[in-house]
Amino acid sequence: MTVQVTMTVNGEEVTREIEGRLLLVHFLRDHLQLTGTHWGCDTSNCGTCVVRLDGEPVKSCTVLAAMAGGHEVRTVEGLEQNGELDPVQRGFIECHGLQCGFCTPGMMMTARALLDSDPDPSDEEIREAISGQICRCTGYATIVRSIRWAAAEEAGTRTTAPDTEAPAAEQPAGEEPVATTTGSAS
């Protein structure tokens, strides 16, 4: 069965005739060619498909496109405005918040929602916000730094070069540094 759906995507109203069972992730990728929204696990576990629906982050593999009718959808392509990257995008660049990049669009959308609701989150709050998303490459430390960078940039409190390196632990003279981990958000 086909249905007509109209929604606002990245500020532009779109109308399409679609199958009623079509998932939002496939609507965005296949019907609108917005391939920045990634399709990962197909079980809502990985979070690569996060978009914002009326401002709230949602996993687009769990939302029927027809359910988004009449609503506003923002994808990672919609973060950039008037030729300017969003501070979250710049933070991920400046602080190396991505490696393979597969989880990055979903992480950025979640980060943008977090900063819109809490402009100065703690590291723990950042980790909690991204806990529904899996990154198999970074160990999350650079993602947290990227989001902190974006928060400081928006607040106008970033006065030095981005903190791209974790602080070195104090080591007694002549000893090799001890590797440390910062945990993961999963």
N, C-alpha and C positions, 0 to 999 in steps of 0.2 A: 504494500500500500504506500502510495506517495502522498506527501503533504507539502504545502508551501510554508516556508519559514522565512521570517524577516527578523533580523537582529542588527545591532550596531557592532561592528568589528573594527577596532582601532579608530573609532571616530567616524566611520563610514557606514551608512545603512546598506545592508545587502539583503537580497531576497533570492531564494533558490527553491526549486522543486526537488525534494529529497525523499529517500526512503525513510519511513518513520522510525526504523531501528538504527539509523546511522548515528554513530558516536560523534561527539563534538570534535574530537581529535582528528577524525577522518574528514569531517566537513571542512575544518580549517586547512588541512594539508591537501586534500584531493579536490575540493570544490573551489577553494579560495587561493590555493597555491601558497599558503602561509606555512612553509615547511620549517620554520624556526621552532614550532611546537613539535617536540620529538615524541615518537611513539615507542615505548620501551617494553615493559613487561606484560602489558595487556591484562594485568590483575590488580592494578592500582597500588602496587607496592613500591615502585621505583621513583615516582614523582617527576619523571622527565617531561611529562605532558602537562604540567601545571600552567594554567592560564588564569586570568582574573575574570570572574563573572560578577558583574555589578560591584566590582572592587574587591571581592573576596577571592583568595586563591582556591582553585578547585582542580582536581585531577580530571582532565578532559576526556580520559578514557572511561570515566564513570558517569558522564553526562550525555544524554541523548541530545543531538543537535536541535531537535524539535523542542526540547525543554528550555533551550537558550533563546527561543523565539521571544521577541519583545524585550530582551535584556541587552546589556552592554558587555561585550567580550573584549578583553585586551590581551594581545599576545606579545611575545618578546619583540616582534617587529614594531609594535606600537610604543615601546619605551622611548625610542629616539623621537624627538620633537623638533621641528623646524631646523633640521640638519645638525642638531646637537645631541650627542649621546647622553642618556640619563646618567646621573652620578653612580648608580649601581653598575651600569655597563662600564663606565670609566674605572670604577673601583676594581672590577674583575680584571681589567687590563693592567692597571697600575700594580696590583698586588698579586698577580698571577693566580687568580681564583679559578682557573680552569687548566685542565691538562688535555684530555681527549676532547672535551667540550660537549659530550653527549648530555650530561645532566645540567649543563650551564643555563639553558633557557628557563627551565623550571626553577632552578635555584634563584635566578635573577627575578623572576616573577614573584616568588615567595619573599625575597628580600625587599622588593619594592613595596609589597603589601605590608610587611613588617615596619618599614621605615615610615610609611604613611600613617600607621597607627601608633608607632612609638619612635620618635625621631632620635632617641638616644638609648638604644637597647644595650644591655650588658652582653658580654660574651655568652653567658648562660642563656639569656633570652634569645640570642641569635641561634644558638645550637638547638634550642627547643623549637623555634620557628621552622628550621630546616630539617627537623628530625624525621619528617615523613618522606624524605628524599634520600636516595642512595647515590653516593659518589664512590666509585671504585678506584679512583686515581689519586685524589689529593690528600686524603686523611683529614679533610675539613678545615685545617688550620688556615690555609690561604683563603678559603671561602669566608671564614669568620673575619679575617683581616680585611678582605675586600668589602664586606658589608660595613665594618667599622669605618673604613676609609670613606665610603659613600655617606655615612651618617655625619662624619666630621666635615666633609666637603659641603654638605647641605647646610650644616649649622654655621659654616664659616670659621670653624675652629681648627681646620687643618692648616698648619703653618709651615710644615717641613715636608720633605720628600716622603712618599709613602713608605710605611713600615713593611718592607717586603721580606725581611728576615726575622725569624724568631730570635729573641734575645739570647745571647750565649750565656750558658750557666757559668758561674764562677768556678774555676778549677785551680787547684794548687799548682804551682810552677812545676813543669816537667811532666805533668800527667796529661793523657789524652782526654779530650772532652767526652762526656758521657752522653750517649744518645737519649733524647727524651721524646715522649709522645704527648700529644695534647688530647687524646681520646677521639671519639667519633660521635657524630650526631645521630647515628642510627640506634 
